[in-house]
């Protein structure tokens, strides 16, 4: 594909860890192929380990894998679920496809009761099923009108601050959805010694948004 969502790297692995709240060891496992199986998360070739290699579509895949973990699935179950989705939906990017919001959820919720296929529909702490968790994560996507893949992802890591990744703005770097202020600019101002109120006034955003960004980026900063 020539679509920038698939072909343009926007994050390093360290940045994905920060912005999506996924443990580094977990992400690296998802990015690696094992036992001859394709990696759970797609990655672009990199000329240097310090350069970005994660395209937007892989950020979306990571977001949905985080939903599987939230639903309580083991690594084995996650591996099997991705294989199953890709096979049944006929799409290597099924984790980031609009089809996951329709056929994919049904596939995951199907109870087979066989050793080869885990029982997907199960309660997690008595609060709901994997179907509920998956749907809650799907709500963070903004879909395009021309295909089955998202164009924007809201990052849950930033709490009530409406921080999104959208390849159409800021080269895919996290921004506040309405103001388009970059997260890195807010963090940079704070690290330079600017108080929260001054940052709020300078960028025309609420103090609460500034605080949420700092909590996600700099623990105990706000």
LINPE-V417313 format. One record per run of one state. SS is the DSSP state (a for helix, b for strand, c for the rest). FROM is the first residue (numbers start at 0). TO is the last residue. If there is no record, write none. Layout:
ss = (SS SS)
from = (FROM FROM)
to = (TO TO)
//
This chain:
ss = (c a c b c a c a c b c b c b a c a c a b a c a c b c b c a c b c b c a c b c a c b c b a c a c a c)
from = (0 3 7 8 11 12 20 23 30 33 34 36 37 53 55 70 74 89 93 96 97 101 102 109 113 114 116 117 129 138 140 143 148 154 155 158 162 166 169 172 174 176 181 182 191 195 203 206 217)
to = (2 6 7 10 11 19 22 29 32 33 35 36 52 54 69 73 88 92 95 96 100 101 108 112 113 115 116 128 137 139 142 147 153 154 157 161 165 168 171 173 175 180 181 190 194 202 205 216 221)
//
